[in-house]
Amino acid sequence: LGESPLKMLVNPAAGTRMVVAEALLNLCAASISAIEDIAYRANWMAAAKLPGEGPVMYDAAVSLRDLSIRLKIKPDGGKDSLTMAELIEKVFVKAPVTLILSAYVTVFDVKKVVTPDIKRPGESVLILIDPARGKNRLGGSAFAQSLGGQIGDVCPDIDDPELFINTVVAILKLHQKGLILAYHDRTGDGGLIITLAEMAMARNCGLAVSLGEVEGCDAYARLFSEEAGVVIEVDSSKEQEVLSILRSQGAPYEMIGSTRTEPVMSISYGEDEVFDMRTGVMRRMWERTSFEIEKLQMPDPQCAQEEYALYENMETPQCVLTFEPKPTLPEILIAGAAKPKVAILRTHGTNSDREMMAAFHAAGFVTQDVNMYDLKTGSVSLDAFSGIAPSGGFADADIFGSAKGWAASVLFDERLKEMFEQFRITPNTFSFWECNGCQFGILLNWILGDVFEENCQPRMAHNLSGRFEHRWPMLEIRSSPSIMLDGMEGSRLVIPSAHGEGRFYFPKQEVLNYVLENDLAPLRYVDPAGNPTEQYPYNPNGSPHGIAALCSPDGRHLAMMPHPTRAFRMHQCRSWMPEDWKADLEASPWLQMFQNARKFV
């Protein structure tokens, strides 16, 4: 994506070109096919019918057309909202002419995507690739806006499209050779200093940056200008190879510093040190505005305060893998009629059924899409399946609470209730309840139904933060009877989690004690040290003892709030994996859950 409304206020044509530059440089974080393969959709916003706004829109559109021709990229659609003005108390409030560019292109290898976080602190250098050739214009920058709402008079521009093409080609060659460790454009809000800060904070490491003086340019301009360009991290041993490629492609560059393990970012400009701050302190300052907003938005601001208190001394979680993930064998995938069948249950509002089907399919199952209406009308019966997997989403729009309507459709239909109960107690069957499905299964008393009465059953409650939480927490897999987690004990893995009612609630202490004593809580949210935690945000919902899942005493049924179906393929979870895992693993660790289910049946 590319957008730059402030620059378009200063100079519509130049601002439009910077929108294109931002979109293309963002794409270059992946190993794309070629710049001429890029297509885009242009979304325009303006109050075009007001005096003077039409010509501004025209200048911007002509600029986009001309640059697209020079770069050989192509539009394939978009939309416009050209009446964005409102009369409020006899004053016209109008939107500035704004372009949002959504660019896309073929990526042949999804594994070759570089993230901004520093990969090898203390062993790498930083290079600024600078198609602006040392220009540092501040017009339309976040820095200018911070100085009393100024916008400036000269904004960044793509002065030489051919040089910009050379820059993109050079980046792609570096990608092809695997020479880029970390990548971040400086074209967005904040400029170079924000680019560097984000790269350091993402890894919790430090940087030693030294910028050469530029005639007529002070430190503020060098640090806060939002000219086109990218910062890349390169292994120190590969520095000369990288520089040789940049020179051969005619891409301007500057060696600007090195990474370091000590979490301190220092910047010098010429002979003067202009910035020196611990990464944790910088992160705390960075998050201050969000913290103040979240205190106002959360019903209980304690969660916001807990998270904010962690920023200064935040530790990097350490992943642990105790087994060797392997892809499903080809003979299993092509077994045909011999494959076990699993019913992917959904209802009105379910939205994660396709990823659930994909995960079980990747493990060698035949998956069937089963709507609750199919069960209700009798056109499908659970007797035909070895497993059932109710999917995540927002069943019945959560009108009466998460999965309340879904559960009621079973509990108040005697035939369906009996069908589900017979499936539950059949020894050679299994079930997997994820997110909204977990809430559904808990309301059916599916997990502990043989142990406790109705009024003692665990339930799902709202997150302590009082809001929907979408995070990637770390889970520890503990020893348990669960057939789906067999052989995975001791591993600590990151997983996507997205829910508003994910806190396990136990109405009686004896129920919680039973769960813990019998190892029926196989997945726990853990802190960076690997300890089960109730601390926000490591535990996104506040479940006691960090409980993220429950399994039945016989291990056949598992209900969990996080989403392994969104991390069963390697490219879904590469961003959090240690570097050696990315190089060595043949399959995602979370695929093992679904392979275990197949082994069981």
N, C-alpha and C positions, 0 to 999 in steps of 0.2 A: 504494500500500500504506500501511496505517497500523498501528502497533503501539506500545504503551507499557506494558510490564509493570511498570516501577517505579511509575508513577503509579497503576496498578491495585492495587498493594500498599498505597498510602496511602489511596486512596478508589476502590473498584471502579467506582462509578457515574460519578464524574468522569473517571477514567482511561479508561473506555469512550468517553465523549464526546470525549475528546482523540484517541483512536484514529480516530474518525470524522472529526474535524477535520483530522488529518494526511493521511488518505487523500484527502479532498476537495480540500485545498489543493495536494496533489501533482498531482491531476488538472488543476488550473487552470493548470498550466504550458502546457497545450494549450488551444486555442480550442474548448472543448466547447460542445455545443448548449445545454443548460440544466441547472440543478441538479436539477430534477425528473425529468430523464431518467437520472439516475445510478442504477445498480443495484450490488449488492455481494454478495460471498460471505463469510460469517463463519466463521472457523476458530477453535474454542475449544480451549484446553488447560487442564486442571485435575485435581486429585485430588479429585473431587467426592464420593467416598464417605467421605472422612475427616471427622471431626467439625469443624463450622464452615465447611467449604469449600462445601457446597451453598448456604447462604444468600448467600455472597459471589458465587457464580456467578449466583444468581437476581437479586441486585441489579444486576449488570452487564448481564444479559440484558434486564431491564426498562428499564434506562437506554438500551440500544441501541434497543429498540422505541419508546420515547417520543420519542427524538431523531429517529429515522427518520420518524416521523409528522409531527413539526414541520417537518423539512426536505423532506418529500415525496420521500424516496429509498426504494428498495425492496430487500429481500433476495430473492435467487433461488437460495439454496442455501448450501452450505458443508459443514463436517464438524466433528466434535469428537473429542477424545482426553481422556476424562474419568477415566482410571484412571492418571494420571501420578504414581505414587508407588512407591517401592521400599524394601524393608526391607534395610538394610545394617548389619550388626553390631548388630542389635537397635535400630537407629534408623531411623525413617521419614524418608526424603528425598523431599520432595514438590515438585512444580512449582507455582509461583504461578498463580493464575487469570490467564490471558492470552488476549487476543483479537487475532487478525491479520485485518484487513479488506482484502479485495481488491476495489477499486471499479473500475468501468469505465463508459464512456459513449461515445456517438457523437461522432466528430470529423469535421467536414465538410471540413476542409482540413488535411492532415497537414503542410503547410509552415508553418502557424501554430503552431509549438511553440517555446517560449522556453527556453533553457538558462541555467544559473546564471552562466556566465562573463561578466565585464564586456566590453561590446562597444566602447565609445568612451571610453577613459580620457582624462580631462582635458576632456571635452565633455559630461559627463552628471552628474546628481544622483541621490541615493539617497532613497527614500521607504519608511518603514515603515508598512504598512497593519495596523492594530492593533485587531482586534475585541475584544481583552481590555480596551480602554479604559484603558491605563496600569497595569493590575495586573501584578505581577511575582512570582508565587508560585514558590517553589523546591522544593516537595515533589515527590519522585519524579524529580528532575532528575539528570543526569550529574554536575553540580557537587556536589550533596548526597552522591551516592555516593562521590565522590572524597575527601570529608572523613571518612575512616575508615569508609566503608560506611554512612553515614546515608541515610535515605530522606525525612526531614522529616515534617511533620504536615498541611500544607495544600498541595494540588497545584493546578495550573492546571485550569480548567474552561471549558465553554461556558456562561457565565451567561445569555446572551441569544441564543437561536437566531435570532431575527429579525434581530439585528445581524449575525450570522454570514452569514445569507442575503444581506443587503445588501452585505457584503464580497465575497462570491463574485460577485454580479451586477455590482458595480463592476469587478472584475478582468476579467470577461468583456467588458464594454463597452470597457475599455482594449485588450483583445486584438483586438476587432473593428476598432478604429481603428489597430492596429499601433503603439501608443504604448509598449509594454513592450519594452525592449531585453534585459534580463536579469531573471531571476525565481528566487527561492529562498525556501522556507518556513523559518520559525524554530521550527517545532513539534517538530522532531526533537531528537536528543541534542545538547546543548551550547548551545542557545539562540542569541541574537542574535550574540554574538561569533564563534561557529563559522560561522554563516551568512555573515557578512561576510568571514571569513578564507577560506572556500571560494570565494566569488565573486572575491576578489582573486587567490588562488593559481591559479585556473583560467585567468586571463588574464595572470598574471605582471605585474600592475600594482599601484597603490597606492590607498588610500582615505583621505580625511580625514573622520572621523566626529565629530559633536558631538551629545551626548545631553543634553537638558534634565533638570534635577533633578526628581525626583518625591518628594513629601513622604512620609517614612517608608520610603524605599527607598534603599539604598546602591548603589554602582556594581556590586557583585557580582550583586545581584538583577537589575539592568537588563540586564547583559550575559549572564547565564547562565540566566535564567528561560526555560522552554520553553512559554510561553503561545502560543496560536494567533496566527498572523500571518505576513506575508510581507514580504520586502524586494524592491523593484523598482528597476531602473535605468531612468532616463528621460532622453532628450535634453534638455539645458538649455533649448533653444528651445521645447520642448513642455511645460515644467513647468506653466505656468498652465492649459493645456488639461487636463492630467491632474488637477490639483487641483480644477478645476471639476467634472469627472466624479465624483471621489470625494465632493465635497460634495453634489452632486445626488443621489447614491445613499445618503447618510448613512453612509458608511464612514469610521470614525475613521482618521486618519493622522498622521504626524509626519515632517517633513523632517529627515533625520538626517545628511546630509553630501553629499560629492561624490567623484567618482573623480579619479585623477591618474595621469599617466604614470610618475612616479617610483615605483619599487617599494617603497613604505613605507606601512604601515597605522598610522595614529594615531587614537586615540579619546580624547575628553575627555568628562568627566561634570561638568556645571556648569562651574565655573571650573578644575577640576583635570584635567590630562592623566593618564589612567590606563593608557594603553597606547601604545607606540611601538616598532615593529619593522619591519625590512626584510622584504619578502615572502619572499625566499629563505631567510633565517634562520628565519622562521616555518614555511616548508614543510619545512625540515630537521628542526625540532623535531616537527612534525606527523607526519612519516614515521618517527620514531625507533623507535617500538614495532614497526611493520611490519618495519623493517630488522633489529631484533634477532631477530624471529621467522624472517625469511627466512634469516638466517645459519644458523639451526639446521636449517631445512628443505632448503636447497640442498646437494647433494653437494659443490659447490665454492662457498664463500661469496664468492669473488672477484666474481662477477656482482652480488651484493647490494651489495658495497662500491662497485663501479663506479657503480651506479645512485644510491646514497646520496650519493656524492661530487658528483653533478651538481645536487642539489636547490638548493643555496644560490645558484648562479649559472646557473640553467637559462635557456636562451634559447627564444624562441618560434619554431618552425619556420615558414619562409616558403614558401607554396605558389607554384608557377609553372605557368602554362598557356600552351602554345605553339600551340594550335589551338582551333577554335571547335566545341564539342560541339553536335550537332544531334539532335533526335529522328528516328527512322526514318520515312521518308516514308510516308504512308498507302497510296500505290499499291504500295509494296513489301510492306506488311503484309497487303494483301488480294490478293496476286498468285495465291493458290490453288495450282494444280498446278505453276506455274512456280517455286515456292520450292525452294531447295536443302534437302536432308535431312541432319540430323545425328543420330547415335546417342548418346544419353546413357547411358553404360555404368555399371552398378552391380552390386554383389555383396552378399553377406550382410554387413551392418554399414555399408553406405554410407548417409549421411544428408544429403547436400547435392545430391542429384540434382534435386530440384524447383527449387531456385534456379538450377541450371545450365540446366535446361529454360527457365525464365523468361527468363534473360539472352539465350539464343539466339533464343527466340521474339520478344523485343523488337527483335531486329535483323533479323527477316524470314526466319527459318528455320522449316522444319517439323521439330519435334523428336519423336523416338521413344524411349520408355523401353525400354532393352534390358538385360535381366538376363543375366549370364554363362551362366546355364542355357539361355537362348534360343540362344546361340551354340553351346553344347556339344551341344545336341540337334539343331541344324541347322534349327530353325524360323525363325531369322533369320541373315542373312549380312551381313558388312560391305560386300559389293559394292554393296549398295543405297544406300550413303550417300556424301555428299561429305566429311563430317567425322565424327570421333568425339571424344567428350569424357568421359573417365572422371572421376567426381565425387569430392568429398571425403568423409571419414568415417573409420570405423575398420574397414576390411575384415577380416573374420574375427576381430574383437575384438583385432587386433594381437598375436595369441597368439605368433607366431614373429617378431614385429617388424613394423613398418608395411608393409603391402601385400605381405609375403612370401608369404602364402597365395594372394593374388590373382594375383601374378606366376606362382606355381607352377602355377596352374590353366591357364595358357597355355603355359608353357615345357615342361611335362611332358605335353602333349597335342599330338601332331604335327599333327593337322588344324587345331587352333586356332592353333598357332604359325605354320603356313604362311599361314593366313587373315590374321593380324595382319601378318606380314611383307609379304605382297602389298599390303595396304592402305598400309603404310608407304612402299613404294617407288613406288606409283602417283603419277605427277606431278601430277594435278589434284585430289588430296585434301589434307586438312589434319587436324591433331589438336591438341587442347588438353587438357593434363593439369594439374589443379588440386589442390593439397594432397595428400590420399591418392592421388589420381590421378597426381600428380607422382611420388610414391614408387613407384607402380606402373610408370609409364613408364620411370623411371630403371633399375629392375630388369630391364626388358625390353631395355635397351640401345638404346632407341628414338631418342634424340637424337643420339648420337655413334657409333651402331653401324657406320656406314660408314667411320669414321676410325680407331678403336682396337680392339684385341683385348679380349676379355672381361675379362682381368685388369687392364686399364687404364681401364675404364669408371668414371665418377663414381658415387658412391653417396650415400645420405642417412644422416646420423648423428644421434645424439641432440643436442638443444640443449645448449650448454655449461652452461646453468643447471641441467641435469639434470631439468627439469620441463616440463610443458605450458605454453606461453606463448600467451596470448590478448591481443593488443595491436593498436594502430592505428599501425604505423610509417609513415615516409615513404619512398616509392620515387622514384628518378630513372629516367626512361625514356631509354635511350641509343640511339644509332644502331646498328642491327643489321639482319640479313637478315629478321627476323621479319615475316611478313605481317600478323599480328594487331596489331602495334605500329606499323605504317606511319603516318607523319605525326604521331606523338605525341612524337618525339624532343625532349629538352630539358625536358619537363614534369616537375614534382616534385609528386606527389600522395600523399595519405594513403590507406591501404587497410587493411581488416581482415585480421588474420593470426592463425591458431589452429592450433598443431601442437606435438608433442613431439619429433619427429624431422625437423627442417627444415634441418639444417646440411649444405650441400653439401661432400662430401669427395672429394678428388682423390688417388688412390693414387700418382700420379706427377706431379712438377712439370711435366713436358713437356705433360701433358694440360691442366693449369691454364693454362700459357703459351699453348697452342693456342686455348683458349677466349677468353682475353683478347685475343690478337693478332688473332683473326678476328671480334671483336665478337659472340660467341655468348652473352654474359651481358647481356641487354638491360635487365634490371631490377636496380637496386642499392639496398640500404638506405643511406640518407644521414643525416648529422647535421643539426642546424639550419642549418649554413652551406652545406649542399648537397654535402658531400664524402662519397664512399663510405666506409663505416665498418664496423669490426668491434666497435665499442664497444657494450656492453649498456647500456641497453635499446633504443637506436636500431636496433641489429641484434639481433633477439630470439633468434637461434640461434647466432651466431658464425661464419657462413659467411665464408670468405676473400674479401677485397675487397668485402664487402657483397653478394655474389651472392645474388639472390632468385629467379632463373629462368635456364634454359638454352634456347636454340633450336637447331635443326638448321642445318647450313651452308646449306641451300637455303631456310631460313626458314619451311617449311611446318609444322613441329612446334614447339610451345612447351610447356615444363613449368615451372610456377611454384608456389611454396608459398603465398603470400598468396591472398586470395579476392576477385577482382574481381566475382564473381557475387553478393557481398553488398554491392556498392556501385554497381551499374549503374543504380539509380534515384536521383533527386535526394534523396528524403526519407531514403534510407539513409545519406547522407553529408553532410547539411547541417550537422551539429554541428561539423565541423572546417573547413568552407569559409569563406574570407574573406567578409565581408559583401557586397562587390560581386558576388561570384560568385553568392550566393544570389539577388540581385536580377536579375542579367543572364543567367545560364545557362538554357538551355531544356532541357538534358539533362545527365546525369552524364558527366564525362569518361571514366569506365571503360566506358560503353556503346560507345565508339568501337572497342574491341577486337573486339567481336562484329560490329559493322558492317563492320569491315575484313575479317573472315573471310568475310562474305557477298559482299563485293566481289571477293574472290579467286576464289570459285567461280562 
